[in-house]
Amino acid sequence: MKKKVLFVINNLSCGGAEKALISLLETMDYSAYDVDLFLFEHEGMFMKKIPSQVNLLEEQPEYRYYDMPIKQAVADCLKRGRVNLALSRIRAGYIYKTEKKRVRCQQRVWKYISKSLKNIDQSYDIAIGYLEKNPIYFCIDKVKAAMKIGFIHSDYDKLGMDPYLDQAYFEQLDHLVTVSEECSNILKKRFPMYERKVKIMYNIVSPTAIHNLSLEKTDIDVEAIKLVSVGRLHDAKGFTLAIEACRVLIQNGYQVKWYVIGEGEERSKLEQLIEEYGLQGIFCLLGNKENPYPYIKEADIYVQPSRFEGKSIAVDEAKILQKPIVVTNFNTAKDQINNNENGLIVEMTPRSIFEGIKSLIDDEHLRKHFIVNLSNEKLGTESEIHKLYALFK
């Protein structure tokens, strides 16, 4: 008899966890599992990639009240006679206004969002909150399941979460899964009482799929040295460092074009910095791309200038496409790159990023050395799905 599995995530926007979930769903054995997917918001560029075997549950419209202006939300709640919902939105509004730390605000607001949402009617064998905060909280508060699993996709400490607020939820999980050795060590240190629950499952990447998708044409057609980075336009991804490094490259006479694939709240800040440094048309914010692989394939050098990562899916994808890689020394960089063997790990400064890129531009032998070593690596992780099946048992 098939087991019933529920996955929960906020939406399917262009992020690492969202991409990892789609890869996981594409790999699932649907002869053994019936899979439902609950999204708080039915939006994001990966919506069309949900496998046909997955049953997408209805969106709960009450969640939208916490994304809209408070006056509009309260007025609509009262119009519908939902006084309790209006009160929850007002209380959440107070936290939005007074809590300075954005991530802690999201944690604290959940108890009011939770009061506004309905329980999932059916029961499951396994419920999986596939991202920290709301997806995990929803699985605990709103889902009946014999087993509950939570995923943390990044360095817990760097996320800025309040461990005290998570402790009661982690207590009710059967397993707490994360994506790298370093992230696992951080969780065990932060929550020693739940050490036995912490498991590692690497994000699923398929070399065959990536190579096939990389064959599409791009609009990149320049003679300059092509640098490519992928990531949300967020402080964690370090694109201000990249822009400053790009300025130093230009000042030193290197003819480069740096393409960034991704979108986010830092766009206007980055655009201002690009203009300030006169890098318009040189440092290019391309926005989200449904298929980023042709751009990575076109790159002469792939650069990941992040301040922190759980485990960068984009770096794994650049490795599969055998690109010379420069990454900053974020805490999980060594999980993916062996310095001077299959890429360069540089310090988290514009000058160090510049020096790393410069050394790869100037040294053809070093570039070829990395490419040869990457070609000999076994980089597919489709078998990671069996770790999840083992947890299910």
N, C-alpha and C positions, 0 to 999 in steps of 0.2 A: 504494500500500500504506500502511495506517495506521501511524503512529509510536506506539510504546509509551512512555507517560509514567508515572512514579511520583512521587507527592507524599508527603512525610513530615512529620508534625507530632506533637506530644506527645499531644494529645487534642482534643476539640471543645468545650471549656468556653467560657464567655461572655467572650471577649477580642477585642481588635481584630484580631489576626492570624488567629484562628479564623474570625471573621466575614468577613474579607477573603478567606480561602481558599474559604469557601462561595460567596461572590459570584463568585469566579473560576471555580469548578467549574460554577456555573450558567450561565456565559457561554461555556465551552469549546465548540469545534466537534467534536462526537463523530463526525462523518463522516470526520474527518481524524486523530483521535487516540483510541487505546484508553488509558483512564486507570485506574490502580490507586491506592489510597490506603492508606498504612500509618500506623496510630496506635499509639503505645506503650500507650495505655489506651483502650479502647472506652467512653468516657464523655464527658459534656458535653451541654449543651442543644441544640447544633447537630447532634447525631447524626442526628436525624430529617430534617434538611435536606440530607443527602448526596444528590445527584441519582441517579436510578435507573441511569444509564449508568455510574456509577463502581463499580469492583470494590473492595470493602473487603477487604483482606487480613486473615488471622487475627492475632489478638493473640498476642504471645509471653509466656506466663505468667511466665517467669523475671524479667521486668522488675519484677513486683510485689514481689519480695523486697527491692528497694531502697526500697520505700515502707512496709514493715512493720517492727516492732521487731526488732532484731538477733537476740535470743535465739530468737524465734519463727521467723525466717527461717533461721537456721543449723540449728536442730533439724529443720525440715522438709527442708532440703537433705540433711542427713545421713541422715534417714529414707529418702529416695529414692536414697541412694547417690551423691549429687552432691557429692563432697568438694571438687572444684575450685571449684564454685559457692559452697560454704560459705566457702572461703578468700577468694574474691573479695569476698563480702559482709562478711567480717570486716575486710579491708583497707579497703573503702569505709567501714565503720563508724568506723575510726580517723580518716579524713578528715572525716567528718561531725562527729566530736567535737572535732577540733583546728583545723580551718580556720574562722576567724572570719567571713570574707566569704562570704556565702551564694552569690553568683553564682560566685565562684572555686571554691567547694566543688563546685558542680554541674559545672564544667569539669573539675576534677581527678578526680572520681569516675567520669567517663565511661569511662576505660580499664578499670575493673573491671566496669562495666555491660556494656561492649562484649564482654568475654570471656564473659559469660553469655548473650549473644544469638546466635541463628543468622543466617547469611547468608541473604538473599533468594535463592531458587533460580533464578528466571528472570532474563534479561538485559533491559535497557531501552535505548531510544534516548536518553531523557532522564530523569534522576533529580533531584528538586528537594527540598532540605531547606528547608521553608517557614518556618523560625524559627531563630534563633540557638541555639547550643549543640547539644543532642542530635540534633535533626533533621538538621543539617548533618553532624555527626560520623557519624551512622548511614549517611548516603548515601555518605560516603567509605569507611568501614570495612566495610560490610555489603552494599553494592549494586554489581552489575556494570552499568555504563551507559556508553555512548559519550560522553555529555555530562553533566556534573554542575553544578548551579546551587544557590547558597545565597542565602536571603533574610534580610536584617536589617531588622526592622520598627521600629527605634527609633534614637535617638542612641547610637551605640556607646559613646562615652566615658561617658555617663550611666548605662549599664547596669552599669558596674563590672566589666567583663570584664578578663581578663588577656590582652593582645594576643599575648604570647609563646606562650601555650597554643593560640591560634587560628591562628597563622601557618602551622603545618605543614598544617592543614586547608584554609585559604584558598589555599595554594599548589596544591592539587589540584583546586580548582574551576575550571570554565571561565568562569563569570560569578558576580559577587557583586552581587545586586540589592537596592536599598533604595528607600524610599518617598517621598523628598523631596530637593530640592536641598541642603538643610542637612545631612541625614543622609549624602548622597553626599560632600559636602565633608569631613565628619568622617572618613568611611572612607578617603578618599584621603590625608588628612593623617596618619592613624594607620598606614595601610599603603601608603606611596608606591610600594612595589615592585609592588603589585597595582592601581595606578591604572587601568590599561587594562581591568581586569576589572569595574570598578564601573559599574553601569547603574542607571537610575531607572525604576521602574514604579509609577505611583500606584495606590493601592487602588481597586478597582472598586466604584462605587456606581451604582445604577440609580434615577433619579428616579421613573420610572413605578411600579416595585415599591414604593418607599418611600411614595409618595402613596397607593397602593392599600391598603397595610398600615396606614397611619395612620388609616384610616376606622373601625377597630374602636372599641368603647366602652371607657372606662377607669373605674376606681373613684375618679377625682379629680372631686369635685363640691363645690368650695368657692368662696366669694366673695373669699377672700384673693388677693393677687397670687401667681401660681404661678411658682416658679422650678424648673427641672429641670436635673439634671446626670446624665451617664452615664459610668460607668467602674468598674474594679475598685476595691475598697476596699483601696487600697495607698498607701503614702506618696507614690509618684510622682504620684498623681492629686490630691493637695493638699486632701483633704476636711477635714483639721483647719483649714486656712485658711478653708474655706467655712463651717464651723460657727462660727468666731469672727466672720466677716463677718455671718452670720445673727444672732448675738447683738447686734451693733451696729445692724443694721436694726431689730430689735425695740426696742432701747433708744431709738431715734430715732422710734418711733411708727409704723413701717411694718408693716402687716398682711400678712405674707408666709407662704407655706408652701413649703418647699424639699424637693423630692423627688429622691432619688438612686437611680438604677437601677444595680445591680451588686452583686457579692459579693466577699469576700476576707478576708485574714488580719487586716485592721485593724478588723473589725466591733466587737469588744469594746471596743477603745480609743475608737472613735468613739462608741459607745453611752455610755461613761462620760463623755465630754466633753459629749454632749448632755444627760445628766442633771445634770452639774455646772453647766451654764449654764441649766438649766430650760427646755430647748427640746423636751421630749417633745411629740409631736403637731404640732410646727412644722417641725423638721428631720427628715425621714422617710426611713429606709433601707428601700427597697422590695424589696431583693434582686434577683436576676436576673429578667428578664422576657423570655420568648421573643420577644415583639414589643414593643420599646420605643417604636415610632414614634407610637402614639396618645398616649403621655405627652408626647413632645416636641411633638406638634401642640397639645396642651392648654396648653403653657407660655406664659406671658406673656413670659418672658425665659429664654433658655438660657445656662447658665454652665459654663465649663470651667476649673476652678481649678488645673490641673495644674502640677506642678513641672517635668516634662519630657514630651515626646511625640515620636514619630517623625513621624507625620502623623495627626492625630486623625480617625478615621472619623466619630465622633459629631458633631464640629463640621461636617463636610461634610453630614451628614444633617440637622442643624439648619438649615444654610443652604438645603438643598433644600426644607425645610418653612417657609422664610422667617420664621424666628424672630429677633427682636432678640437679639444674642449678646454676651456678655462673656467674654473669655478672658484668662488671665494671660499675661505676656510670656515664655512658654517659648520655647526657641530656634527652633522651627519655626512659631511663631504667625503670623509675617508671611507664611508661605507660603500661609496660608488666609484671613487677615483683613487687609483694608486699614483701618487705624485711622480711625474716624470716617466711613468710607464704607459698609462692610457689617457693621460691628460695632465693639466697643471692645476695645482691648488695654490692660490695666491692669498695674500692678506686682504682684509676687508677695507681697503682704501682705494681711492681713485688711482693713485700712483702705482700701487701693486697690480691692479687690474690692467692698467696701461702697460706695465713691464711684461706681464704675462702674455698679452696679445702681441706686443712688439716682438717678443722672443719667438713666437710661432710664425709671425709674418716673415721675420728675417731668416729663420732656420728651417729650410725645406726638409732637411734630414730629420729634424725633430718631429715635424708634421707627419712624415711618412712612417716614422717609428711608432707613433701613436696609432695610426691607421692600421698598420700591420698587426699590432697587438690587439686592437679592438676586433679585427677580423677573425682572430683566433679565440675570442671569448664566446662562451655559451651564454647568451643574453636573454633568451626566452624564459618567462616565468609562468607559463600557463599551468604548470603542475602545482602552483601555489593553491589552486582551488581545492586540492585534496586535503590541505591543512584545515580548510573550512569544513569540509565533509567530516573530517575526524572530530572536530569540535561538536558537530551535530550529533554524533553518536554517543 
